[in-house]
């Protein structure tokens, strides 16, 4: 099993105007362990009001990829990667930030507030984790559907963060065994143009050009030319007129043998 993917993360115009760093981050790697292929992806959106969220959004992506690699390389099965183990990873993330708060005499871990979208794809099992807003969507048959709906916070236009004390109890976790042909992960910076709020599902016409481009590509792995085109698009006036937030989008196509629905395509 192999994958083709494009990905980009760009700074929003509001951050540019205030000379703030991009607070979105992402990581994606392909991993081969014991003749099994895995695609591990993480996307994080640092809170705009959190002073160091650009650092924490990068750190949580790195941490979850590192922990997944350690888990799989220790001859553990992806199927045995349980919610309880993910709780330990969130606890580790928060404990590191709590130490940073003490060392640098910061106010609280709220200075590092960030969301997280996380997925691991393989031939036999898939893992999905989310806390906060943003979208993880997959296509298993004929429709592009959200794995989870974005989490809302206590007040309107708020969400939950991995830095919260309750993060270990409220994060969303799902394991599936169905084949995944398309995977889409994006931060809330493009929700207004990429998500159908009335139907509570991804707005397929927005993604169709990216899916077609991946299908037409003869290469596998990271398709850099398409990622560069995506970056140009996300920074275009057409997009910036609709959203001034940071924007991160990752689109994946599984290629090679898929058991089940897509085996004969």
C-alpha angles and dihedrals in degrees: 000000000000137000140217117204145170125198141172140171121195136180117253122240091243090058091047093052091051093041091241124151123251106270097193119090137173142183131194129178139169114225130193115199124167091344092307122118123219132183112206119191134177130180123182133183116203115215113257092226094051113095097212102028092118087065096044095047089055092044096052091051091051092045096052092046091048093049092048092051091049091049095051095040089054089067093259121145122241087227088063094054096111135186089255091060091049088051088059090053093052089047090052090050093052094045091055090052092047089056090049090052091055096042095048095033095237126165100250144311087282085085085071100043113156140155125226136214113184135175141170119196126194139152095265106025142019129202126202128186130177140172120175131001130325127084138272109186131175138185114220100159125351104326136066106230136177116251087208134002116242113273118244123212129222093280134040115282092014131112142183127273137209089239094065119106089234093052093102091058101040105041115112121241132183138172122197135178098195117109115262115214100173128027123187125184124176141158123243091262090091100033092107091060102028105040130068102218094186093056095029093229139101116287098244098200089062092057100036096089091052093047091049092048091054092047090052095048115102093203131082131216121029110001098209096185091057091046090054090050089049091053091053090049094048090052095046124117088243091063098034091057088063101040136017095188129103110279128210125175131175121184122185133187120194112220131181125044117350121183115226126007100015103035095107100039 
